[in-house]
Amino acid sequence: MGTHVIKMPDIGEGIAQVELVEWFVKVGDVIAEDQVVADVMTDKATVEIPSPVSGKVLALGGQPGEVMAVGSELIRIEVEGSGNHVDPPQAKPVEAQAAPTPAPAEVRAESPAVLSQPTPPPSAAAIVPRQANEKPLASPAVRKRALDAGIELRYVHGSGPAGRILHEDLDGFMSKPHTSSGQAPSGYAKRSDSEQVAVIGLRRKIAQRMQDAKRRVAHFSYVEEIDVTALEALRQQLNHKYGDSRGKLTLLPFLVRAMVVALRDFPQINATYDDEAQVITRHGAVHVGIATQGDNGLMVPVLRHAEAGSLWGNASEITRLAHAARSNKASREELSGSTITLTSLGALGGIVSTPVVNTPEVAIVGVNRMVERPVVVDGQIVVRKMMNLSSSFDHRVVDGMDAALFIQAVRGLLEQPACLFVE
C-alpha cells in the first residue's frame, strides 16, 4: 500500500491562497476516484476538489475556515501501489522508549488541527439532542424559521453536508409528533442560551467585500418612485399569451431592458473603476450582476451581454444563473465580470433601501416592493401600482446629476413600456 497526497491545486488567476470551506469526507472513509472531497473558495467562487484516486482517507490537511496556500497538503489517501508520496525516514526510537513512534499519517489523523466529521446524528424521530456544546449547522433562513416556529435546532437531524439542517429537515420535524423534551420552550420563557457562528466561507467573503466597498467607495443613494401599472399590465398580457410556450416573465427582464436602453446615453455609469491605477473603464457590453440570495449568503451571478438578449432570453438566463448560484454550482466565470448590478428583495423589498455598490462597478440599481396606492392623475385620485427604485452610485466617478438623469431615463422607459422596444 502507498500514500497519495492531494495538494491544494492552483486554481488560476494568480491566486496564491484559498479558503477551505467544507469537507465531504473524514478520516477512515473509503472514497472513489473523482469523488468530491472538499469545497474551497477563491475571491470569486466555490470550487469542488475531486480525488484523482480511490482509497482510504488517512489525514485531512486543515479545518473549514482555514486559509491554505496553493501547493500545501490538502488530504492523504492510502492507495493500492506506491502512491505519489514517500515520507522522509524517521529516526529510530531509543530502546528505553515505552511505545513506538506512530507513523506520520497516524499523528496527523489524531492532531487537533485535523477535522474529522462527527458521527452521523440519529434519526429525527428519535429526538436525541446534540450535546450542549455542539453547534447545529444551519443557514440564517433556517435558523429564523426554526425560531419563529419555536423549535430548538439541536433536536433536529440535519441531512445536509456535515449534518447541516435544511428546510426539508424542519418540514419533517414539524410533521411528526414529538415528546415534550423535543419541543422548544414557550416564546415567553426566559432563555439563557447563546450561539457563536464562525465567519467562514461565503459569509467571510461577503463581509470582506462589503467592508471594502464601504471603506473605499464614496457612496450616495438616489430614490425615485415609478408607476408600473402599464408595465404590469403588459407583463401579465405577455405571460397569458406566451407563458406556456416561452416561459413566464418576472419584472427583472423588463428592468434589465430598461437599464440597457438607458445606459446608451450614460456610458459613465456602465463602468468599472480601478482606484489603485486611477483608471475608469467604460464598457460597451452590459454585463448585469443579478444579486441572488441563497441559504449560504449573497452571490452575484452575471447576465452577460444583456444588451444583445431578448426579453425571454434574458429571463431564461436569469433563472438559470439564480438556480446555479443557490445550488452552489455557479462557475467562477458566472460570478465575475459584471459592469453594473441589479438587486431586488422581491416582496420583502420595503419602501427604500441603500444598496452597497458592487466594486469595482460604480452603480447598483435596487428594486423595492410593488404596492397599490392612491395617486393623483390628471386631477383625479386613482389606484396605481407603484414601485420605488433605490440606487447607489460611486460619487468619485458618477456625478449626482448624471445619476438622477439615468434613473429618470429608466423611469420613463418603465412607465411607457412600449419605449423599451423602440429602436
Phi, psi and chi 1 to 4 in degrees:
 res  aa     phi    psi   chi1   chi2   chi3   chi4
   1 MET       -  146.3  -56.5  -64.8  -74.4      -
   2 GLY  -126.6 -179.2      -      -      -      -
   3 THR  -119.1  129.2  -58.5      -      -      -
   4 HIS  -111.5  125.0 -173.7   96.3      -      -
   5 VAL  -106.3  124.1  172.6      -      -      -
   6 ILE   -95.4  123.7  -58.6  175.8      -      -
   7 LYS   -99.4  157.0  -64.7 -174.4  176.7 -179.3
   8 MET   -59.6  118.3 -173.0   65.9   74.2      -
   9 PRO   -74.6  158.5   27.5  -34.4      -      -
  10 ASP   -80.9  107.5 -176.4   -4.9      -      -
  11 ILE   -82.9   -8.9  -60.3  173.4      -      -
  12 GLY    99.9 -178.0      -      -      -      -
  13 GLU    60.5   26.8  -58.3 -179.9    0.8      -
  14 GLY    71.2   18.1      -      -      -      -
  15 ILE   -77.5  126.5  -64.8  172.2      -      -
  16 ALA  -101.8  -21.0      -      -      -      -
  17 GLN  -137.2  146.1  -67.2 -179.1  -43.8      -
  18 VAL  -136.3  159.2  -66.1      -      -      -
  19 GLU   -98.6  131.6 -179.3 -179.6  -12.8      -
  20 LEU   -77.7  118.8  176.1   60.1      -      -
  21 VAL   -96.0  -47.2  176.4      -      -      -
  22 GLU  -158.8  139.1 -173.1  173.3    4.5      -
  23 TRP   -94.3  142.7  -74.6  111.7      -      -
  24 PHE  -111.6    2.5  -62.6  110.7      -      -
  25 VAL  -134.5  167.5  -62.1      -      -      -
  26 LYS  -137.0  167.0   61.4 -178.6 -177.3  -64.8
  27 VAL   -58.8  130.9  172.9      -      -      -
  28 GLY   100.1  -16.1      -      -      -      -
  29 ASP   -68.2  143.3  -79.7   -4.1      -      -
  30 VAL   -97.3  122.7  176.0      -      -      -
  31 ILE  -118.2  159.2   61.8  174.4      -      -
  32 ALA  -104.9  159.2      -      -      -      -
  33 GLU   -59.0  138.2 -176.7  178.4   -9.4      -
  34 ASP    73.8    3.5  -66.5  -31.7      -      -
  35 GLN   -71.9  135.6  179.1  177.3  -22.1      -
  36 VAL   -72.9  126.2  174.7      -      -      -
  37 VAL  -103.8  -25.0  -62.7      -      -      -
  38 ALA  -159.7  158.3      -      -      -      -
  39 ASP  -109.6  135.7  -85.3   -7.4      -      -
  40 VAL  -125.5  158.4  -60.0      -      -      -
  41 MET  -127.5  132.6  175.3  168.9  -76.8      -
  42 THR   -97.2 -170.5   69.6      -      -      -
  43 ASP   -67.9  -15.6  -73.4  -21.5      -      -
  44 LYS  -116.3  -29.1  -63.5 -179.9  178.9  178.8
  45 ALA  -161.1  164.1      -      -      -      -
  46 THR   -90.0  134.7  -60.8      -      -      -
  47 VAL  -121.8  132.2  179.3      -      -      -
  48 GLU   -84.4  138.2  -65.4  179.4  -21.4      -
  49 ILE  -109.2  110.3  -54.2  -62.6      -      -
  50 PRO   -90.0  160.8   32.2  -32.4      -      -
  51 SER   -90.4  130.4  171.4      -      -      -
  52 PRO   -80.3   -5.2   29.4  -33.8      -      -
  53 VAL  -135.3  164.7  -62.9      -      -      -
  54 SER   -99.8  149.1  -59.0      -      -      -
  55 GLY   164.0 -162.5      -      -      -      -
  56 LYS  -112.6  132.7 -179.6 -179.6  178.5 -179.3
  57 VAL   -71.3  122.5  177.3      -      -      -
  58 LEU   -96.2  -39.4  -64.6  176.1      -      -
  59 ALA  -159.1  149.4      -      -      -      -
  60 LEU  -109.6  144.1  -54.3 -179.9      -      -
  61 GLY   -94.1    5.4      -      -      -      -
  62 GLY  -178.6  177.2      -      -      -      -
  63 GLN  -112.0  152.9  -60.5 -175.7   43.8      -
  64 PRO   -54.7  134.5  -29.2   37.3      -      -
  65 GLY    98.6  -13.8      -      -      -      -
  66 GLU   -79.7  135.1 -176.1  175.9  -23.1      -
  67 VAL   -90.6  121.5  177.0      -      -      -
  68 MET  -117.6  145.3  -57.4  178.0   65.7      -
  69 ALA   -77.4  145.1      -      -      -      -
  70 VAL   -59.1  131.0  169.3      -      -      -
  71 GLY    96.8  -10.2      -      -      -      -
  72 SER   -77.6  159.6   60.6      -      -      -
  73 GLU   -70.7  124.8 -176.8  174.3  -45.3      -
  74 LEU   -97.8  -45.6  179.8   65.9      -      -
  75 ILE  -157.6  146.2 -175.5  172.5      -      -
  76 ARG  -111.7  135.9  -74.0 -169.0  178.8 -158.3
  77 ILE  -129.9  132.4  -56.4  170.3      -      -
  78 GLU   -81.8  126.7 -175.8 -179.6   61.6      -
  79 VAL  -130.1  162.8  -63.3      -      -      -
  80 GLU   -70.3  141.8  -63.5  -75.2  -12.1      -
  81 GLY    91.0 -157.8      -      -      -      -
  82 SER   -89.4  -17.6   58.4      -      -      -
  83 GLY    71.5 -165.2      -      -      -      -
  84 ASN  -120.0   12.0   70.0  -13.1      -      -
  85 HIS  -141.8  135.7  179.6   78.3      -      -
  86 VAL  -124.6  124.1  177.8      -      -      -
  87 ASP   -69.7  144.4  -73.3  -40.6      -      -
  88 PRO   -62.6  150.1   22.0  -31.7      -      -
  89 PRO   -61.0  141.2   21.0  -31.3      -      -
  90 GLN   -98.6  146.2  -59.4  -67.5  -45.7      -
  91 ALA   -63.4  141.2      -      -      -      -
  92 LYS   -67.9  135.2  -84.4 -179.6  114.4  177.9
  93 PRO   -69.0  146.5   24.0  -30.7      -      -
  94 VAL   -70.9  154.9  -64.1      -      -      -
  95 GLU   -63.9  -27.3  -67.0 -178.1    3.4      -
  96 ALA   -75.1   -9.9      -      -      -      -
  97 GLN   -67.4  135.6 -168.5  167.7  -12.7      -
  98 ALA   -72.4  -35.8      -      -      -      -
  99 ALA  -136.0  148.5      -      -      -      -
 100 PRO   -67.1  151.8   24.4  -33.4      -      -
 101 THR   -69.9  128.1  -57.6      -      -      -
 102 PRO   -67.1  156.1   22.6  -31.6      -      -
 103 ALA   -65.4  151.9      -      -      -      -
 104 PRO   -53.7  -37.9  -24.6   32.4      -      -
 105 ALA   -64.8  -36.2      -      -      -      -
 106 GLU   -70.6  -39.4  -65.2  171.1  -24.4      -
 107 VAL   -61.9  -43.0  172.3      -      -      -
 108 ARG   -63.9  -37.6 -166.0   61.4  177.8  -89.9
 109 ALA   -68.1  -26.8      -      -      -      -
 110 GLU   -99.2   -2.1  -65.3  173.9    0.6      -
 111 SER   -66.3  142.5  167.6      -      -      -
 112 PRO   -62.1  -22.2  -19.9   30.4      -      -
 113 ALA   -78.6   -7.5      -      -      -      -
 114 VAL   -98.2  130.8  177.0      -      -      -
 115 LEU   -89.4  129.5  173.0   71.0      -      -
 116 SER  -120.1  141.2   60.9      -      -      -
 117 GLN   -67.2  143.5  -62.2  -94.2   -3.3      -
 118 PRO   -69.1  159.9   24.6  -33.6      -      -
 119 THR   -59.1  134.8  -57.8      -      -      -
 120 PRO   -52.7  135.8  -24.4   33.3      -      -
 121 PRO   -69.2  159.5   23.6  -31.9      -      -
 122 PRO   -69.4  171.7   26.2  -33.6      -      -
 123 SER   -65.7  157.6   65.8      -      -      -
 124 ALA   -62.4  -32.2      -      -      -      -
 125 ALA   -66.8  -27.4      -      -      -      -
 126 ALA   -72.5  -26.2      -      -      -      -
 127 ILE    50.7   47.3  -37.9  178.6      -      -
 128 VAL   -89.1  117.1  177.9      -      -      -
 129 PRO   -70.8  157.1   27.3  -35.0      -      -
 130 ARG   -69.9  166.9  -65.6  171.9  173.3   83.1
 131 GLN   -64.4  158.0  -62.2  -61.5  -41.1      -
 132 ALA   -60.3  -32.5      -      -      -      -
 133 ASN   -96.9    7.4   60.3  -10.6      -      -
 134 GLU   -92.8  119.1 -174.8 -179.4  -14.2      -
 135 LYS   -89.1  116.1  -54.1  -62.9 -175.6 -175.5
 136 PRO   -67.4  138.2   19.9  -27.5      -      -
 137 LEU   -87.1  129.0  -64.3  175.0      -      -
 138 ALA  -165.0  151.9      -      -      -      -
 139 SER   -74.6  161.5   69.0      -      -      -
 140 PRO   -56.3  -36.5  -26.6   34.6      -      -
 141 ALA   -65.7  -40.0      -      -      -      -
 142 VAL   -68.0  -40.8  169.2      -      -      -
 143 ARG   -62.7  -42.7  -65.8 -174.8 -173.4  -80.0
 144 LYS   -65.4  -41.7 -177.2  178.9 -174.5  -56.0
 145 ARG   -63.0  -41.6 -175.8 -179.5  170.8 -159.4
 146 ALA   -64.8  -40.5      -      -      -      -
 147 LEU   -63.1  -44.5  179.8   63.4      -      -
 148 ASP   -62.6  -32.8  -67.6  -18.2      -      -
 149 ALA   -88.6   -2.1      -      -      -      -
 150 GLY    71.3   35.9      -      -      -      -
 151 ILE  -111.3  131.8  -63.9  173.1      -      -
 152 GLU   -84.8  121.5  -75.7 -167.8   69.8      -
 153 LEU   -65.1  -20.0  -73.5  178.6      -      -
 154 ARG   -69.2  -13.7   71.2 -169.9 -170.2  100.9
 155 TYR   -93.4   -4.7  -69.1  102.5      -      -
 156 VAL  -102.3  128.5 -178.4      -      -      -
 157 HIS   -74.2  131.4  163.8   58.1      -      -
 158 GLY   -98.7  128.0      -      -      -      -
 159 SER   -99.4   -2.2   62.1      -      -      -
 160 GLY   -81.2 -178.9      -      -      -      -
 161 PRO   -56.9  136.1  -23.1   33.0      -      -
 162 ALA    58.8   26.3      -      -      -      -
 163 GLY    79.7   16.1      -      -      -      -
 164 ARG   -62.0  135.5  178.3 -178.9  -68.6  -86.0
 165 ILE   -84.7  125.5  -60.8  170.3      -      -
 166 LEU  -105.4  169.8  -51.3  176.5      -      -
 167 HIS   -59.9  -36.1  -76.0  -73.9      -      -
 168 GLU   -63.9  -32.9  -57.1   88.1   81.4      -
 169 ASP   -66.2  -39.2  -59.7  -36.8      -      -
 170 LEU   -65.3  -40.9  -77.4 -177.4      -      -
 171 ASP   -58.5  -45.6  -67.3  -23.1      -      -
 172 GLY   -65.0  -38.5      -      -      -      -
 173 PHE   -65.4  -43.2 -176.2   88.7      -      -
 174 MET   -75.6  -18.1  -69.6 -172.6  -69.8      -
 175 SER   -84.0   -8.0   66.6      -      -      -
 176 LYS  -114.8  146.6  -61.7  176.3 -177.6  178.1
 177 PRO   -71.0  144.0   25.2  -33.2      -      -
 178 HIS  -132.2  157.4  -57.5  -70.8      -      -
 179 THR   -72.2  163.6   62.9      -      -      -
 180 SER   -62.1  -27.2   58.3      -      -      -
 181 SER   -67.7  -19.8   61.6      -      -      -
 182 GLY   -93.2    2.8      -      -      -      -
 183 GLN  -101.1  146.3  -62.1  -67.6  -14.3      -
 184 ALA   -73.7  155.0      -      -      -      -
 185 PRO   -65.9  164.0   23.1  -32.9      -      -
 186 SER   -55.5  150.2  162.9      -      -      -
 187 GLY   -63.0  -16.5      -      -      -      -
 188 TYR   -97.9   -2.2  -67.1   98.7      -      -
 189 ALA   -74.5  151.1      -      -      -      -
 190 LYS   -70.5  135.9 -176.1 -177.2  -67.7 -174.0
 191 ARG  -123.7  145.8  -61.9 -178.5   60.9  171.6
 192 SER  -130.0    9.2   59.4      -      -      -
 193 ASP   -79.7  159.2   56.7  -55.7      -      -
 194 SER  -146.7  167.8   62.0      -      -      -
 195 GLU  -146.6  136.8  179.9 -179.0   15.1      -
 196 GLN  -110.7  130.6  -69.1 -176.9  -31.5      -
 197 VAL  -118.2  119.2  179.4      -      -      -
 198 ALA   -67.9  134.1      -      -      -      -
 199 VAL   -88.9   93.8 -179.1      -      -      -
 200 ILE  -135.7  171.8   63.3  174.3      -      -
 201 GLY    60.0 -137.0      -      -      -      -
 202 LEU   -61.2  -38.6 -178.7   60.3      -      -
 203 ARG   -61.2  -37.7  178.5   49.7   54.7 -169.5
 204 ARG   -66.1  -43.5  175.8 -172.3  -74.0  174.7
 205 LYS   -63.3  -40.6  -65.0  -59.5 -179.6 -173.9
 206 ILE   -61.5  -46.1  -67.6  171.8      -      -
 207 ALA   -60.1  -44.1      -      -      -      -
 208 GLN   -65.1  -43.0  -69.4  171.6  -15.9      -
 209 ARG   -68.4  -40.0  -74.7 -175.0   62.9   83.2
 210 MET   -66.5  -41.2  -67.1  -60.5   99.9      -
 211 GLN   -64.5  -42.6  177.9  176.6  -49.9      -
 212 ASP   -65.3  -41.0 -172.5   60.1      -      -
 213 ALA   -64.3  -44.0      -      -      -      -
 214 LYS   -69.9  -28.4  -66.7  -62.1  -72.4 -173.8
 215 ARG   -77.7  -35.0  179.8  175.6   61.2   85.4
 216 ARG  -100.3  -29.0  -59.1  175.8   72.2  164.5
 217 VAL   -93.5  137.0  174.0      -      -      -
 218 ALA   -85.2   83.7      -      -      -      -
 219 HIS   -70.1  141.4  -82.1   82.5      -      -
 220 PHE  -145.7  147.9   80.6   97.0      -      -
 221 SER  -116.7  151.5  -64.0      -      -      -
 222 TYR  -137.1  129.0  179.5   85.2      -      -
 223 VAL  -119.5  134.4 -179.2      -      -      -
 224 GLU  -139.9  141.9 -179.4   58.0  -82.9      -
 225 GLU   -94.1  147.2   65.8  175.0    0.5      -
 226 ILE  -131.6  136.0  -59.9  174.5      -      -
 227 ASP   -87.0  107.7 -175.7  -17.6      -      -
 228 VAL  -105.6   22.8  -68.2      -      -      -
 229 THR   -59.9  -49.1  -53.2      -      -      -
 230 ALA   -67.1  -38.1      -      -      -      -
 231 LEU   -63.8  -42.4  179.4   64.5      -      -
 232 GLU   -66.3  -37.9  -98.9  -63.0  -83.2      -
 233 ALA   -63.2  -41.9      -      -      -      -
 234 LEU   -64.9  -44.1  172.8   62.1      -      -
 235 ARG   -60.1  -46.5 -173.9 -176.6   71.7   84.9
 236 GLN   -65.7  -36.7  -68.2  176.3   13.8      -
 237 GLN   -65.8  -43.1 -176.9 -180.0   15.1      -
 238 LEU   -65.3  -39.2  -69.2  174.7      -      -
 239 ASN   -66.8  -37.7  -78.0  -18.5      -      -
 240 HIS   -66.0  -37.9  177.0   73.4      -      -
 241 LYS   -85.7  -38.8 -172.7  170.9 -176.7  178.7
 242 TYR  -120.1    0.8  -59.9  108.1      -      -
 243 GLY   -57.9  -41.0      -      -      -      -
 244 ASP   -70.9  -31.8  -67.1  -22.9      -      -
 245 SER   -95.2  -32.1   59.1      -      -      -
 246 ARG  -115.0  -11.4  -59.8 -173.2 -176.2 -176.6
 247 GLY   102.7  153.7      -      -      -      -
 248 LYS   -77.2  142.9  -61.6  -71.2 -173.9  179.9
 249 LEU  -101.9  133.8  -64.9  171.3      -      -
 250 THR   -96.0 -174.5   66.9      -      -      -
 251 LEU   -72.8  -23.3  -84.2  178.4      -      -
 252 LEU   -58.0  -47.1  -72.6 -176.6      -      -
 253 PRO   -63.8  -28.4   17.3  -29.6      -      -
 254 PHE   -69.0  -41.4  -68.0   95.2      -      -
 255 LEU   -63.9  -42.0  -71.2  162.5      -      -
 256 VAL   -60.2  -44.7  167.7      -      -      -
 257 ARG   -61.9  -41.9  178.3   67.5 -179.6  174.2
 258 ALA   -63.2  -40.8      -      -      -      -
 259 MET   -64.6  -43.1  -69.5  166.2   59.1      -
 260 VAL   -59.1  -47.4  163.7      -      -      -
 261 VAL   -67.0  -43.6  174.9      -      -      -
 262 ALA   -66.3  -34.9      -      -      -      -
 263 LEU   -66.6  -17.6  -75.0  170.5      -      -
 264 ARG   -58.9  -32.6  -64.6  170.7 -176.2  170.5
 265 ASP   -95.8   -4.1  -64.2  -34.8      -      -
 266 PHE  -134.7   66.0  -62.3   92.1      -      -
 267 PRO   -63.8  -22.2   23.7  -34.3      -      -
 268 GLN   -69.9  -12.3   69.5  -87.3   36.8      -
 269 ILE   -95.3  -27.1  -68.6  176.6      -      -
 270 ASN   -90.0   72.2 -172.9   45.2      -      -
 271 ALA  -147.0  163.1      -      -      -      -
 272 THR  -125.5  150.7   51.8      -      -      -
 273 TYR  -125.7  116.4  179.5   36.8      -      -
 274 ASP   -90.4   96.6 -176.1  -20.1      -      -
 275 ASP   -75.5  -13.7   54.1    3.0      -      -
 276 GLU   -79.8  -42.9  -66.7 -177.3   -4.4      -
 277 ALA   -85.0   -9.2      -      -      -      -
 278 GLN    58.1   50.0  -63.7  -69.4  -68.4      -
 279 VAL  -130.8  128.8  173.7      -      -      -
 280 ILE  -101.0  129.1  -60.5  168.7      -      -
 281 THR  -111.1  116.7  -58.1      -      -      -
 282 ARG   -91.9  129.2  -64.5 -178.9  176.0 -179.2
 283 HIS  -104.7  135.4  -59.2  -84.6      -      -
 284 GLY   -75.1  -43.3      -      -      -      -
 285 ALA   -71.9  143.2      -      -      -      -
 286 VAL  -106.8  101.1 -177.4      -      -      -
 287 HIS  -101.3  103.5  -60.0  -40.4      -      -
 288 VAL   -91.5  118.9 -178.4      -      -      -
 289 GLY   -76.2  129.3      -      -      -      -
 290 ILE  -108.4  101.9  -52.7  -67.0      -      -
 291 ALA   -59.6  124.3      -      -      -      -
 292 THR  -129.5  125.2  -56.1      -      -      -
 293 GLN   -94.8  125.3 -177.7   67.3   44.3      -
 294 GLY  -118.6 -179.7      -      -      -      -
 295 ASP   -62.3  -29.3  -77.2  -14.1      -      -
 296 ASN   -94.3   -7.3  -65.1  -36.2      -      -
 297 GLY   139.6 -170.7      -      -      -      -
 298 LEU   -90.9  130.1 -178.0   67.2      -      -
 299 MET  -128.8  160.7  -69.8  175.0  -77.8      -
 300 VAL  -130.2   80.7 -173.2      -      -      -
 301 PRO   -67.5  156.4   24.7  -33.1      -      -
 302 VAL  -114.1  122.9 -178.2      -      -      -
 303 LEU   -83.6  104.3  172.2   63.5      -      -
 304 ARG   -84.4  143.7  -63.3 -168.2  178.0  -81.9
 305 HIS    50.5   52.9  -69.8  -70.0      -      -
 306 ALA   -62.6  -24.5      -      -      -      -
 307 GLU   -67.3  -20.4   77.9  -77.1   -0.5      -
 308 ALA  -104.3   -4.3      -      -      -      -
 309 GLY   -89.6  147.0      -      -      -      -
 310 SER   -77.9  172.9   67.8      -      -      -
 311 LEU   -58.0  -48.3 -157.4   60.9      -      -
 312 TRP   -77.1  -32.4  -81.3  -84.5      -      -
 313 GLY   -63.1  -46.1      -      -      -      -
 314 ASN   -65.9  -38.6  -76.3  -18.4      -      -
 315 ALA   -61.3  -44.4      -      -      -      -
 316 SER   -63.9  -41.1  175.9      -      -      -
 317 GLU   -69.8  -36.4 -177.9   65.8   -2.2      -
 318 ILE   -61.7  -43.9  -70.8  171.6      -      -
 319 THR   -62.4  -43.7  -60.4      -      -      -
 320 ARG   -63.8  -44.2 -173.9 -167.6   69.4   80.4
 321 LEU   -65.4  -41.3  -71.7  167.6      -      -
 322 ALA   -62.3  -42.1      -      -      -      -
 323 HIS   -64.6  -42.5  176.9   73.2      -      -
 324 ALA   -63.5  -40.5      -      -      -      -
 325 ALA   -67.5  -44.2      -      -      -      -
 326 ARG   -68.3  -26.8  -68.2 -169.2  179.6  107.3
 327 SER   -96.5   10.8   59.4      -      -      -
 328 ASN    58.6   31.8  -67.2  -38.5      -      -
 329 LYS  -107.8    1.0  -59.7  -62.5 -176.6 -177.2
 330 ALA   -70.2  137.1      -      -      -      -
 331 SER   -80.4  169.3   65.8      -      -      -
 332 ARG   -60.3  -39.1  -65.8 -166.0  -55.4  -82.8
 333 GLU   -65.5  -33.3  -69.5   74.1   19.3      -
 334 GLU   -77.4  -12.2  -69.8  171.9  -30.5      -
 335 LEU  -112.1   15.0  -67.0  170.6      -      -
 336 SER  -143.4  160.1   60.3      -      -      -
 337 GLY    93.5   11.6      -      -      -      -
 338 SER   -71.7  152.5   54.1      -      -      -
 339 THR  -111.6  -16.7   58.8      -      -      -
 340 ILE  -160.5  149.6 -171.6  170.3      -      -
 341 THR  -118.9  144.4  -68.1      -      -      -
 342 LEU  -116.8  126.8  174.2   62.3      -      -
 343 THR  -128.5  138.9  179.4      -      -      -
 344 SER  -147.1  136.2  170.7      -      -      -
 345 LEU   -99.2   11.6  -72.1  174.2      -      -
 346 GLY    61.2 -132.9      -      -      -      -
 347 ALA   -65.8  -18.7      -      -      -      -
 348 LEU   -92.6   12.9  -59.3  175.4      -      -
 349 GLY   -65.4  -12.8      -      -      -      -
 350 GLY    67.3 -166.9      -      -      -      -
 351 ILE   -95.8  -44.8  -59.8  172.8      -      -
 352 VAL  -141.2  144.6  172.1      -      -      -
 353 SER  -140.0  166.7   56.5      -      -      -
 354 THR  -128.4   78.7   54.7      -      -      -
 355 PRO   -62.5  153.2   21.5  -31.2      -      -
 356 VAL   -93.8  130.9  177.4      -      -      -
 357 VAL   -60.3  134.3  171.0      -      -      -
 358 ASN   -87.4   87.5 -176.6   26.6      -      -
 359 THR   -58.8  148.3   55.3      -      -      -
 360 PRO   -86.4   15.4   34.2  -37.5      -      -
 361 GLU   -64.6  170.5  -59.6  163.9   25.4      -
 362 VAL  -121.3    2.9  -60.4      -      -      -
 363 ALA  -152.6  146.2      -      -      -      -
 364 ILE  -140.5  132.1 -179.3  170.9      -      -
 365 VAL  -103.8  122.2  176.3      -      -      -
 366 GLY  -108.4  138.2      -      -      -      -
 367 VAL  -109.4  127.3 -177.1      -      -      -
 368 ASN   -99.4  177.4  -64.2  117.0      -      -
 369 ARG   -66.2  142.2 -176.9  176.8   65.9 -115.7
 370 MET   -85.9  132.0 -175.9 -167.9  -53.3      -
 371 VAL  -137.6  152.4  -65.4      -      -      -
 372 GLU   -92.4  129.2  -75.3 -171.1  -23.9      -
 373 ARG  -154.1  159.8   59.7 -176.7  177.9   84.1
 374 PRO   -73.7  135.0   24.2  -31.6      -      -
 375 VAL  -136.8  163.8  -63.9      -      -      -
 376 VAL   -96.9  121.2  177.2      -      -      -
 377 VAL  -127.9  119.0  177.3      -      -      -
 378 ASP    52.9   41.7  -64.3  -30.0      -      -
 379 GLY    79.3    1.4      -      -      -      -
 380 GLN  -114.5  144.1  -58.6  -66.9  -40.8      -
 381 ILE   -86.5  118.0  -62.9  177.4      -      -
 382 VAL  -131.3  160.2  -65.1      -      -      -
 383 VAL   -91.7  124.7  175.2      -      -      -
 384 ARG  -128.8  158.4  -53.1  -69.5  -71.4  179.3
 385 LYS   -91.1  115.8  -68.1 -179.5  178.7  177.9
 386 MET  -116.0  149.1  -53.5  -62.3  -66.4      -
 387 MET  -150.4  138.7 -178.2 -178.3   74.3      -
 388 ASN   -96.3  145.4  -74.7   -4.2      -      -
 389 LEU  -107.0  121.7  -70.9 -174.5      -      -
 390 SER  -112.3  107.7  -61.8      -      -      -
 391 SER  -121.1  149.3  -54.9      -      -      -
 392 SER  -123.1  151.4  -65.0      -      -      -
 393 PHE  -138.9  158.0  -57.4   86.5      -      -
 394 ASP   -90.1  108.1 -173.3  -16.9      -      -
 395 HIS   -68.3  -12.2 -142.1  -29.8      -      -
 396 ARG   -70.0  -24.7  -60.6  173.9  -59.9  173.5
 397 VAL  -115.4  -39.3  177.5      -      -      -
 398 VAL  -106.5  121.8 -178.4      -      -      -
 399 ASP   -75.2  152.5  -65.8  -28.1      -      -
 400 GLY   -58.1  -39.8      -      -      -      -
 401 MET   -63.9  -42.6  179.0   62.9   73.2      -
 402 ASP   -65.5  -39.5  -70.6  -22.7      -      -
 403 ALA   -62.5  -44.6      -      -      -      -
 404 ALA   -64.8  -42.6      -      -      -      -
 405 LEU   -64.7  -37.9  -71.0  172.3      -      -
 406 PHE   -63.6  -46.4  167.8   68.7      -      -
 407 ILE   -67.1  -35.0  -64.8  -60.0      -      -
 408 GLN   -65.1  -36.0  -68.8  -59.6  -33.7      -
 409 ALA   -65.5  -41.9      -      -      -      -
 410 VAL   -62.1  -43.0  171.7      -      -      -
 411 ARG   -58.8  -48.1  174.5 -170.2  176.5 -174.9
 412 GLY   -59.4  -38.8      -      -      -      -
 413 LEU   -68.1  -39.1  -69.1  163.8      -      -
 414 LEU   -75.6  -31.7  -65.8  176.8      -      -
 415 GLU   -78.4  -24.4  -69.1 -169.6  -21.9      -
 416 GLN  -121.9   74.9  -58.5  -67.9  -28.7      -
 417 PRO   -63.4  -17.7   20.2  -32.0      -      -
 418 ALA   -61.8  -30.0      -      -      -      -
 419 CYS   -66.2  -18.2  -63.9      -      -      -
 420 LEU   -63.7  -23.5  -68.7  170.5      -      -
 421 PHE  -116.6   12.4  -49.3  101.5      -      -
 422 VAL   -96.7  123.4  174.6      -      -      -
 423 GLU   -97.1      -  -64.9  -65.0  -21.2      -
